[in-house]
Amino acid sequence: MRRELSYLDGHGVLRAALAVCTGRRWAVHHVEVDRESLSEEGQRIAVVTLRLDGRGDLYDLAAELAELTGVRSTSTGLGEPLDE
């Protein structure tokens, strides 16, 4: 399973996202930084792809990740974003 996250870099968002994934019993097999950019306000934005394995509800996971402070969007990477 693949999950893409866009978030404000340098605020512990990735650590919190990984904790949510593992707390919902998803195994994180790989984390890949896809790109970094700057927001209009000059804040660094990171986009990472998480490769996950598990049997939980992917939409519940996506919704919880989207609610994390600093997450700008989350998607499966297949064109179905859940913006904050």
C-alpha positions, -999 to +999 in steps of 0.1 A: +000+000+000+013+034-008+005+067+010+018+101+000+020+130+025+027+167+020+036+185+052+054+214+068+090+202+072+109+207+105+079+204+128+080+167+137+051+159+113+067+128+098+074+114+132+038+119+142+025+104+110+047+073+115+033+070+150-002+071+137+005+044+111+021+020+135-005+028+162-031+016+137-011-015+131+003-006+097+039-017+092+060+010+075+083-007+050+099+023+033+099+061+035+110+080+004+113+118+001+098+127-033+104+164-033+108+195-012+095+230-020+087+263-003+052+275+005+040+310-003+049+319+033+085+306+028+080+275+049+096+242+036+071+217+023+082+180+021+064+154+001+071+118+011+058+084+001+052+058+027+050+021+018+027+004+042+015-031+049-015-038+070-052-047+072-067-016+087-090+008+070-069+029+047-095+057+045-096+060+083-058+061+083-058+088+056-084+108+075-063+107+107-031+116+089-049+145+072-059+159+107-023+160+120-010+196+125+012+205+096-001+180+071-011+198+040-025+168+021-024+130+019-033+107-009-027+072-022-006+087-050-034+077-073-052+111-076-074+109-045-061+137-022-075+145+013-065+181+020-066+196+054 
